[in-house]
Structures are given as C-alpha cells and as structure tokens.
Amino acid sequence: TMASAVQLKFLHAMFEAATEAGHVWPAAAACESCDEAAWGKSDLYLEGNNVFGSKTPAHPLYPSITLPTREFEHGKWITLGHQDFVHYPDVAASFRDRMATLVRLAPSRPHYAAALAAKSAEEFLMEVSQTWSTNPKRAAECISILHAHPECLVTRKD
C-alpha cells in the first residue's frame, strides 16, 4: 500500500489520537481508521470526526449526523441510503467510544472478545473486522497498511 505524504500524516495523527484515547492496539486502530475514513477524505470523518463509521446508538452520548452509506451484502456493495452516524467532538472521542463499544459488546460478540484478548495487532484486526465491518477485505486492507507504514505508528517527540 503506497501512501502519499498527506496520507502518512493522517495515519500518524490517527495513531496519536488512538494512543491518547487508550486504545488497546493503537497502531491497529489507526490503520482501521485509514480504511474506514478513506485516509481522512470521507464525509463522515470531515463532518463528524467519526473514523469508524459508528452509527448512532439507541441512547446516544453525542449528536448525530445523517449521511448516505453503503454495505457489502450478498457478494456486492449496495447503497443503503441515509443513516444516522455519531458526530464526535474530536477524533480521540471516536477512538474512546469505539473502545467502550468493543468492551461493552464483547460478552455478546465473540469476535470483539477475541480482538480485545489478541496477542498482536494483526490478530486484533482479523478478529474485530469479522463483526465490525461488512467489507470482506477489511482485515487484509488494514494489515497491509500496518505492515507498509510502521514508521507512522510510533510516538514521536517532534
């Protein structure tokens, strides 16, 4: 996965936000956010600081933003129309809420429990992607980013 300088800056910024938010695997989460937020170009990221495609829950902590969405179903991408997504005050809040969601749902979603218990970033990505996303290539895409850009996934003192 070749990334531009702008994309690499986004990846590092996402790593820093995931680290700040206390994500269990900040490097993995940063790679997920690049995949989910189209390297910082998705409307959901630009308008709502939402880097995981988090939909508005029944009892929201944050306001909503309504945008069109698509999902991978029955072997193809389909457009589902407009849905309500969480509008976060900042990106770190998106990462914190994502971790809280994984922890809260782990007892009823075995892949989330396995992801939280993962021994590597790759294992985390393989497990979490099975339930988080309908994209069948998501784990491989995120692992590709992880392996291609390790220099962006470290804390810098600059």
C-alpha positions in Angstrom: 0.0 0.0 0.0 1.8 3.1 -1.2 0.6 6.2 0.6 1.1 9.9 -0.1 2.7 12.2 2.4 -0.7 13.6 3.3 -2.0 10.0 4.0 1.1 9.2 6.1 0.5 12.3 8.2 -3.2 11.2 8.6 -2.1 7.7 9.7 0.3 9.2 12.3 -2.3 11.6 13.6 -4.8 8.7 14.0 -2.1 6.7 15.8 -1.6 9.6 18.2 -5.4 10.0 18.8 -5.8 6.3 19.4 -2.9 6.3 21.8 -4.3 9.3 23.6 -7.7 7.6 23.9 -6.1 4.5 25.4 -7.0 2.1 22.6 -5.8 -1.5 23.3 -4.0 -1.6 19.9 -3.5 2.0 18.8 -1.5 1.1 15.7 -4.2 -1.3 14.5 -6.9 1.2 15.3 -5.0 3.9 13.3 -4.9 1.5 10.3 -8.6 0.8 10.7 -9.4 4.5 10.7 -7.5 5.0 7.4 -9.5 2.2 5.8 -12.9 3.3 7.3 -12.3 7.1 6.8 -10.8 6.8 3.4 -7.5 8.3 4.6 -9.3 11.3 6.0 -11.4 12.0 2.9 -14.7 10.6 4.0 -17.6 13.0 4.7 -18.2 11.2 8.0 -14.7 12.0 9.1 -14.6 15.5 7.7 -18.0 16.5 9.1 -18.3 14.3 12.2 -14.8 13.3 13.4 -16.1 9.7 13.1 -13.3 7.4 12.0 -15.1 4.0 12.4 -18.4 4.5 10.7 -20.1 4.4 14.1 -23.9 4.6 13.8 -26.0 6.4 16.3 -27.0 4.1 19.1 -30.4 3.9 20.8 -29.2 6.1 23.7 -26.6 8.4 22.2 -23.9 10.3 24.1 -23.2 12.5 21.2 -25.3 14.3 18.5 -25.9 12.6 15.1 -25.0 13.4 11.5 -27.1 11.9 8.7 -25.1 10.7 5.6 -25.5 8.1 2.9 -23.9 4.8 3.5 -23.1 1.5 1.7 -22.5 -2.0 2.9 -21.2 -5.2 1.4 -24.1 -7.7 1.2 -24.6 -10.9 -0.8 -21.3 -10.5 -2.6 -21.6 -6.9 -3.7 -21.6 -3.3 -2.4 -25.1 -1.8 -2.0 -26.2 1.7 -1.1 -28.5 1.8 1.9 -29.5 5.5 1.7 -29.1 7.9 4.6 -28.4 6.7 8.1 -27.6 8.4 11.4 -24.0 8.3 12.5 -22.3 9.6 15.6 -20.9 13.2 15.4 -17.9 13.3 17.8 -16.5 16.5 19.2 -13.0 15.3 18.2 -11.2 12.2 16.8 -10.0 11.0 20.2 -13.7 10.8 21.3 -14.3 8.5 18.3 -11.5 6.2 19.4 -12.6 6.2 23.1 -16.2 5.4 22.1 -15.0 2.6 19.8 -13.1 1.0 22.7 -16.1 1.4 25.0 -18.3 -0.3 22.4 -15.9 -3.2 22.0 -15.7 -3.7 25.7 -19.5 -3.3 26.2 -20.4 -5.8 23.4 -17.6 -8.3 23.9 -19.8 -10.6 26.1 -22.3 -11.0 23.3 -19.9 -10.7 20.3 -17.2 -13.4 20.3 -15.0 -11.6 17.7 -14.9 -8.5 19.9 -13.9 -10.5 22.9 -11.2 -12.3 20.8 -10.0 -8.9 19.5 -9.6 -7.5 23.0 -7.7 -10.6 24.0 -5.5 -10.5 20.9 -1.7 -11.1 21.2 -0.8 -9.0 18.2 -2.2 -6.1 16.2 -2.8 -8.4 13.2 -4.8 -10.8 15.4 -6.8 -7.8 16.7 -7.6 -6.7 13.1 -8.6 -10.2 11.9 -10.9 -10.7 14.8 -12.5 -7.2 15.1 -13.1 -7.0 11.3 -15.3 -10.1 11.3 -18.0 -8.3 13.2 -17.3 -4.6 12.8 -17.5 -4.3 9.1 -19.3 -5.9 6.2 -16.2 -5.4 3.9 -14.8 -8.9 3.5 -11.4 -7.5 2.6 -11.2 -5.1 5.6 -8.8 -7.1 7.8 -6.4 -7.6 4.9 -6.5 -4.0 3.9 -5.8 -2.8 7.5 -3.0 -5.3 8.0 -1.5 -4.1 4.7 -1.4 -0.6 6.0 0.1 -1.7 9.3 2.9 -3.6 7.6 3.6 -0.9 4.9 4.0 2.1 7.2 5.4 1.1 10.6 7.3 4.5 10.8 4.0 6.3 11.2 2.9 4.0 14.1 5.3 5.2 16.8 5.2 8.1 19.2 7.4 10.9 18.1 9.0 13.7 20.1 8.9 16.4 17.5 
